[in-house]
Amino acid sequence: MNEEWRDIPEYESYYQISNRGRLRGLDRRDKLGRIWPGKILRVHRTANGYLRVELNREGQSRKWPVHRLVALAFHGVPGGDVVINHINGNKTDNRPENLEWTTQKENDRHSREILGNHGRGESNGHAKVTEHQVREIREKRPYFTLHELGEQYDVSYSTIWAACMGQNWAWLD
């Protein structure tokens, strides 16, 4: 695959990103007229497995997920409240053809149904209630208090609240 470089929106003339997910700083001239040659930037893996880089512009530093920079450069700036989905599920595969803008709900659904990841819900090992129970709780909520539902399902009222408010089990909406 030929490596194609594009400017990163808001960082034009500072940085570029390639279709392989590599970043480079561009040649710069400082206030004293010295030329600083561009170079390939080092990326870091976050605790949750994504690649991240720190970009600087005019004295301001910001850390960015590499997949977001690739998506911005190759797919454009999105509208609305969207996230990036790694189509093949590999968090370090930041090629443009493996990235797509999507809603958080669609991203969660893709992770569960297509990739088979069940890090949420009862399969994550920490769930206090099952998906079936959450559906029941949401149906019963208008008729019972959080404390009453908590007693019925032997969980805290905060667990009931989180399930009812969509804080947990949001994809069931």
C-alpha positions in Angstrom: 0.0 0.0 0.0 1.3 3.4 -0.9 1.5 5.8 2.0 -0.6 8.9 1.4 -0.2 11.9 3.7 -2.9 14.4 4.5 -3.1 17.5 6.7 -4.8 17.2 10.0 -7.7 19.7 10.3 -6.8 22.5 12.7 -3.1 21.5 12.5 -2.4 22.3 8.8 1.3 23.3 8.3 2.1 21.6 11.6 1.3 17.9 11.3 0.2 15.3 8.7 -1.2 11.8 9.1 -1.0 8.9 6.7 -3.4 6.3 5.5 -1.3 3.9 7.6 -2.0 5.8 10.8 1.5 7.3 11.0 2.0 10.9 12.0 4.7 13.4 11.1 5.6 16.9 12.2 6.4 19.2 9.3 9.5 21.4 8.9 9.1 24.5 11.0 10.9 27.8 11.4 11.0 29.3 14.9 10.9 32.9 15.9 14.7 33.2 15.6 14.6 31.9 12.0 16.0 28.5 12.8 14.6 25.6 10.8 13.5 22.5 12.7 13.2 19.5 10.5 10.0 17.4 10.5 10.0 13.9 11.9 7.8 10.9 12.4 6.0 11.1 15.8 6.0 8.5 18.5 2.5 7.2 19.5 1.6 5.6 22.8 -0.8 2.9 23.6 -3.5 3.8 26.2 -4.6 1.5 28.9 -7.7 0.5 26.9 -5.6 -0.4 23.8 -6.0 2.6 21.6 -3.1 4.6 20.1 -2.6 8.2 21.2 -0.3 11.1 20.2 0.3 14.5 21.6 0.2 17.5 19.2 1.4 21.0 19.9 0.4 24.2 18.2 1.2 27.7 19.3 2.2 26.7 22.8 -1.0 24.6 23.3 -0.6 20.8 23.7 -3.4 18.3 23.3 -3.5 14.5 23.3 -5.5 12.9 20.4 -6.5 9.3 19.6 -4.8 8.4 16.4 -7.9 6.9 14.9 -9.7 10.2 15.3 -7.0 12.1 13.5 -7.1 9.6 10.6 -10.9 9.8 10.4 -10.8 13.6 10.4 -8.1 13.8 7.7 -9.6 11.0 5.4 -13.3 11.1 6.1 -13.8 14.8 7.0 -15.2 16.5 10.1 -18.5 14.8 11.1 -21.7 16.4 12.1 -23.6 15.5 15.3 -22.6 13.4 18.2 -20.6 10.6 16.7 -17.7 8.3 17.6 -15.3 6.2 15.4 -15.9 2.5 14.9 -13.0 0.2 14.1 -14.8 -2.0 11.6 -12.6 -5.1 12.1 -12.4 -4.6 15.9 -8.6 -4.0 15.9 -8.0 -0.9 18.0 -4.6 -0.3 16.5 -5.7 -0.7 12.8 -6.2 2.9 11.9 -6.4 2.7 8.2 -9.1 4.9 6.7 -11.0 1.9 5.2 -11.2 0.4 8.7 -12.7 3.5 10.3 -16.2 4.9 10.1 -18.2 7.6 11.9 -21.1 6.2 13.9 -23.2 6.8 16.9 -22.2 5.4 20.3 -25.2 3.1 20.2 -24.4 1.8 16.7 -20.7 1.3 17.8 -21.9 -0.7 20.9 -24.2 -2.8 18.7 -21.4 -3.5 16.2 -19.1 -4.6 19.0 -21.6 -7.1 20.4 -23.3 -8.4 17.3 -20.6 -8.3 14.6 -17.4 -8.7 16.7 -19.0 -10.8 19.5 -17.6 -8.6 22.3 -19.8 -8.7 25.3 -17.9 -6.4 27.6 -21.3 -4.9 28.6 -24.4 -6.5 30.1 -24.5 -9.7 32.0 -21.6 -11.2 30.2 -19.1 -8.7 31.6 -18.9 -10.6 34.9 -20.0 -7.6 37.0 -23.7 -7.2 36.1 -26.0 -7.4 39.1 -29.1 -8.0 36.9 -29.8 -9.8 33.6 -31.0 -8.2 30.4 -34.4 -9.8 31.0 -34.6 -8.3 34.5 -33.6 -4.9 33.2 -36.5 -5.1 30.7 -38.9 -6.1 33.5 -37.6 -3.3 35.8 -38.1 -0.7 33.1 -41.7 -1.9 32.6 -42.4 -1.9 36.4 -40.7 1.4 37.1 -43.8 3.6 36.9 -45.6 1.4 39.5 -42.8 0.9 42.1 -40.2 3.1 43.8 -36.5 2.5 43.2 -36.2 1.0 46.7 -39.1 -1.4 46.1 -37.6 -2.6 42.8 -34.2 -3.0 44.5 -35.8 -5.2 47.2 -37.6 -7.3 44.5 -34.4 -7.9 42.6 -32.1 -8.0 45.6 -29.9 -5.1 44.3 -29.3 -1.5 45.4 -31.7 1.3 44.4 -28.7 2.9 42.5 -28.4 -0.2 40.3 -32.2 0.1 39.6 -31.8 3.8 38.9 -28.8 3.2 36.5 -30.8 0.6 34.6 -33.9 2.8 34.4 -32.1 5.9 33.3 -30.1 4.1 30.6 -26.8 4.7 32.4 -26.3 0.9 32.2 -27.8 -1.3 29.6 -28.3 1.8 27.2 -28.4 -0.4 24.1 -31.8 -1.8 25.3 -33.5 1.5 24.6 
